[in-house]
Amino acid sequence: MLRVAVVGSGPSGVYTAQCLVERDPEVRVDVLDRLPCPYGLVRYGVAPDHEKIKSLQNNLRTVLEHDRVRFLGGVEVGPSGVTVVRLRRMYDAVVYCVGAATDRRLGIDGEELPGSWSATEFVSWYSAHPDAVADGFLTGVRSAVVIGVGNVAVDVTRILARGAAELSPTDIPQSALDALAGSGVREVHMVGRRGPSQARFTTKELRELGGLPGVEVGVDEGELALDPGYGDPSGLAAAQRRNVEVLRGWARAGAGGAGRRVRLRFFLRPVALVPDERGRVAAVRFERTRPDGPDGAGGAGGVRGTGEFEEIGAELVLRSVGYRGVPLAGLPFDDALGTVPHTAGRVLRDGVVSPGEYVAGWIKRGPTGVIGTNRPCAKETATSLLADVTARQLPDPLPLLLAGGVEPVGWEGWRAIERAEAAWGASLGRGVVKLPDWAALRAAVARSA
């Protein structure tokens, strides 16, 4: 019997477990997670109003309920929990699927001002991640700036602009729903340093902004026209052409009388956050940019500064410029790439394959792709593992974890959390509502013991 630990219960971890048990009838997989709840970013990263994507949890559940897969939540891997060395001793192989746990920085003056946050922090708050920072994002905010033009930027823009009544049927925590209901936000600016043909959002996400009740979406056609791909989209990939057409429609629609407004801005590079007299963020200072090609065609896809500046007033700034992996003590790490060095998923230590250690997901390839991209990534790693590893006839690791003071949350503990969230939602006159913090999650698990 081959015993494998998969560290991380998001899509990459669950798909890895699925590949292993489907391809080898003798393998047994323990899926470990620091949190008592499975599903990773599907639970704590997908926006609450994206219920179709969130339904992927049902597929992940099927894998975690497999008779040769065991979920062990509440298990910290690292110096303060189960070390990498100890984990390797307990299992024939370990696959690390720990994602990209932090966000990229802007590296500009004022980035640390109160009122300046990462989109990751904001998403964690409205997703009820137990590590989320305290409430207060929306206090005194009438104008917000979201820096970035990817799908996460669209998500946070949409949540800021969407009415609370539309979010009530979702699993958004009550505290976030109450804050959004009382929000004074009237204008949200989503800003990119490049043009519409380089934006990373998908057309489906983009169009959702235009379907928000009571929200007017505006685009400056003069900014769009700076992008050669806007004037002649024939050379663009199909996805970019569709984005350009959506933006073209909004630019020509003109202003309306909606209660909230979303403004999409392009060719603006943030250079500083400007404080008010209290030391809180009051505005973002941008430099106007242009495509960097010698003839203005932007052949390299980059931009150059023009020396022209503009300020956009905002009491809330959310940066959404990408994720980044963080080192896990005991594993090698490529700081430049933010990934663990590997070959076909096999961890490399000083350029040499480390027996029994593997990676999958973002910590393997960087924060790229969509949820489905994790399937071929997991398959490659599982294939490498099954080709390499021979069973050592190890004992069940669970008693060893318990003896070491670790108290894993098993599948029944997770089911107790689900029941508690259903009961909590019912008491509020809503559907399932996420428990908001560690104390509530632990209390739910304790009631199942």
N, C-alpha and C positions, 0 to 999 in steps of 0.2 A: 504494500500500500504506500503510495506516494503522498506525503503531507506537504501542502503548500500554503503559505500565508500570503494573502493579498492585502496590502496596506492601503486603505482607501475604498469607500463604498459608493463612489460616484460611478458614472457610466464606464469609464476606462477600467476601474476595478471590477465591476460586475461583469462586463463583457469578457475580461480576462478569465474570471472564474468560470463563466459559461463555456468559453473555448476549451478550458482544461477538462471540465467534467464531460463535455460532449466527445472529446477526442480520446480520452483515456478512462475506461470503466473502473479503474482502480484508484484514481486520484481522489483525494479529499481536500477540500479547500476551506480554510478559515478566512473570512473577510473581516479584517480589523478596521475599526474607525475610532478616531478620537472622540467623536460625538456619539451620543446614544441613539441617534437617528440615522438611517441609511439614506442613500441616493445623492449625496454630495450637492453639486450645483443644480441638479434638477429640483431639489427641495429648497435650497438656499440661494439660488442664483437666478432661476427663471422667474420672470415677473408674475405676480399673482393673477393678473388678468389674461395670461397666456395658458389657459386651462388645457388646450390640446397638447402643448408641449409637456406640461406638467403630468399629463396622463401617462407619459412614458414610465412613470413610477410603477405602473401596473406590470409592464414588461420586466422591469428590474426586479420587482417583487417575485415574479415567477422563478427567476434564477436563485434568489436568496432563500427561497423555500424548497429548493432542490434537496433531496435527501443526502447528498454528499457535499453540500455547501452549508456552512455555519456562520451566521452573523455574530460578531463579538464587538459590540459598541462600547464606548467609554474606555477604550484602551489607548493610552498615549504611547507612541513610539518615539523614543529619544532619551536623553539623559535623565529626565524626570519621570520616566515610565519604564517601558521595556526597551532596553538598548538594542541597537542593530546587531551587536555581537550575540546577545542572548537570544534574540529572535532567530538568528541563523542557526543556533545550536538546537532549537526546538523543532525546526522544520527542515525538510529536505531542500526547499527552495523558498525564497521570499521575493514577491513582486511588489515594487513600490509604485503606487498610483496616486501620489499625493498632490497632483495638480500644480497650479501656480498661485501661491497663497497671498501674494501682495500685489500692489498696483505700481505702475510706473509713475515717476514724478515729472513735474514740469521743469523744475530747476530754475525757477524765476523768483525775483524778490516778492515778498509778501505771501508766499505759498502757505506759510504757517499761521496766517492771520485767523482769528476766530471767524467762522462763517465760510472758511475754505475747507472742503472735504474731498475725499476721493469718492468716485461713484461706487466703488466697492463698499465703502462704509454706509452709504445711503441705501444700497441694495440689501445689505445685511440687516439694516434697521427695518425696512418694510417687508423683509422675508423672515423676520423673527429669529435670526441666527442668535444663539445664546451668547456669543461673544460680541454682539453689536454694542456700539457705544451708546451712551445715554441719549434720550430724546432731546429735541431742541433744534433740529435742522431748520424748521420752518418758522421759528419765533421771530416776529418782526420782519418777515420777508415779503416783499411785493414783487421783486424782480430777481430772476435767477439766471445764471450763465452756466451752461453745460459745455465744457471744452472737450471736443471730440465728435467724430461723425461715424461711429460704428453702431452696432445694434444695441450695445449697453447704453450708449449715449441716447439713443432713441427711446429705450425703455425708461430711463429715469426722466427724460423730458415728458414722456406720455403720462407717467405716474404723477408728476408735478401738475400737469394740466388737466388730468381726468377728474371728473366729479366723484365725490365720495360715494354717492348712491350707486354708481356703476361698479365700485370696488367692494361694496358690502357683501355681495354673494360669493366673493372669493375667500381664500383662507388667510388673507392679510390680517396681521394681529390687530386687536382692537385699539391699542394705543396709537398705532400708525394710522388707522382709519380715522380715529378721532382728530389727530393732528391734521390730516389732510382735509377733513371736513371743516375745520376751523381755519384753514390756511388763507392768508391774504395774498397769495401769489397771483399776479394778474398777467405777468409776461415772463416767458421763458425763451432765452436765446440759446440755440445750439450752434456752436461755432467750430469751423474747421480751418486749418492753416492752408489746405490745398483746395482744389476745385471739386465740383460735383462728380466728375468722372473718376476721381480717386477715392471718393468716400467709400467706407467699408460697410455701410448699412445695406441690408437686403431690401428689395422693392416691397415685399410684403410688410416688413416692419415700417418702412417709410410711409406707405399708404395708410397705415393705421392712424397716423397723426392727423390725416385729413378727415378721418371718420369720427373724431371725438365730438360729442354733442356740446354745443356752446363754445367751441374753440375755433378761432380763426388762425389759419396757417399762412404765413407770408414769406416770400423770397424776393430778394432784390435781383431783378433781371440783369442789371448792370454788373453785379458780381458774377452771376452765372456766365455772362458773356466773356469774362476774362479767360474762361476755360475753352481752349480750341475744340474740345470734344463736345461742347454745348452747341457751338455754331454748326459743326459738322460731325454728328454722332456716328457716321457710317463706319468709322474705323474702330469704334468701341465694341467691347464684348457685349453680348445680349443683356446681361444683368445691368451693366452700366448704362446702356441705351434706355432701358426701362426706367432707371432712376432719373435720368435726365428728362425723360418725357413727363414723369410725375412732377418734377420741380418746375418744368416749363409751364405746366397747367396752373400751378399755384402762383407763379410769377405773374401770369396774365389775368388771374381772377380778380386782383385788386383787393382792397381792404373792405372788411365788412364791419358789422357792429357787435361782434361776439364779446362775451364777458371776459374771456381769457384769450391771450394771443401767444402763438409760438412763432418765433422768427428763426429761420435757417440762414446762417451767415457763412460765407466762404472767403478764402484768401485773406484770413486774419490770423496772425500768429501772436499768442499771448507773450507779453514781455514783462509784466508786473501786475500784482494785485495792489490796489490803492486803498489805504485805510481811511476811516472817518476819524472824527475827533476823539472817539472812544477807543480807537485802536482795532475796530472790527472792519472787515472787508466792506468797501463801499462801491468799488468799481473794478473792472478789469481793463488794463491798458493793452491795446493790440497794435501791432505794426501791420500795415497793409503789405501783402505779398503779391508776387506775380510768378507765373510759370518760369522755370529756370532755363529753358532752351534758348539758344542764341538768337532765334527769331521769334521768341515768345511762344513757341510751340510746346514747351515743357516736355521735351523728349525724354528727360531722365525721370520724369514724374515728381520732381521736387519743386521747390519754390525759392525765390530770393526776396530779400527785403527791399522795400522801396523808400524807406525813410519817412513815410507818411504814417501818422499815428491816429488812433481813435480810442475813446473810452466808452465802455458800456456800463452803466450803473447796475449794481447787483448787490444784494445783501447776502446772497447764497451763491457760492461757486462750487461746482462739482467737476472734477477732472476725470475724464474717461479716455485715457490715452494708452490703454493696454495693461495686461497683467504681466507678472514676472514670478518665476520660481524662486524659492528660498532654499538654502542649504538645510539638509537634515543631518544632524550630528552623526558621524559614523559612516556617511556615504560621501564619495567624491562629488565634486560640484564644479561645473564650468561657469564661473562668475560672469563671463562675457555673454554667454548664451542663456544663462539662467536655467540650465538643464543638467542632468546627471550624464556624464560621458558614457556612451554605450555603443555597441555594434549589434544591430538587429534585436535590440532589447536587452542584450547581455551587458551588465555593468562593467565598466573598465576602470581598473585602479592602476594608475601610472601607465596607461596604455595596454594593460594586460587584462584579459577577461577574468573576472572574479567569480569563482565557482558558486553557483546557487543563488546569485543575486541578479535581479532583473528589474526593468522599469517599463511602464506603459503610460500613455496619456500625455498630458502637458509637461510633466517633469522629464519625459523622454524626448518629445519633439518640439517643445515650446508651446505657447498659448495660441495655437492656430487651429483652423477648421471648425466644424460644427459638431454636434453631439454624435452624429453618425460616423464622423471621421475616426472616432475611438474604436470602431469595430475592426477595421483592417490593422490598426495599430496594435490592438490587443491580440489579434490572431498571429501577427508576426512574433510577438513576445512569447505567446503560449507555444508556438511551434519551436522556437529556440529552446525553451525550457524542457519540453518533452523530449527533444532530441538529446539534451545534455545530461539530465538528472536521473540518477538511479536511487531507488528507495533505500533508506538506511534502517528500515524497520523501527522507526522511532515510536515512543509512547504518545498517547493523546496529550497535546500541549495544554489543554484546559486545566487539569489539576496542577500543572507546573505554574501556570499563571496565577491561579488562586493561592498557591503556596507562597508565591512571591508578593502577595498583597494586592494583586490586581483583581478587581471585581467587575468582570465584563457584563454588559447589558446584552442579554440574548434576545432571540426573536420575540419571545413572550414579553419581555420588557418593552420592546418597541411597540408591540401590539397594544400594550397598556397605555403607552403615550398616545397612540391613535384613538383609543377609546376616550381618553381624557380630553383630547382636542375636539372630538365630536360632542362630548357632554358640555364642554366650555362654550362651543358655538351655539348649542341648543339653548343654553342659559341666557345667551345674548340675543336670541331670536334670529340667529344666522345659521349657516351650514357649519362645516368643520372650520375651526379657527385655531391657528397655530399657538401653542404655548410659547410665551415670550422670553423665557430666561432659563438659566440652569436650575434654579430652585424649583420651578414648576415641573420641569422635565424629570428631575430626580424624585420629586414627590410622586409623580405618576408611576415611575418605575417601582418605587418602594411599596406602593399600594398593591402591586402585582406579586410581590414576593411572598 
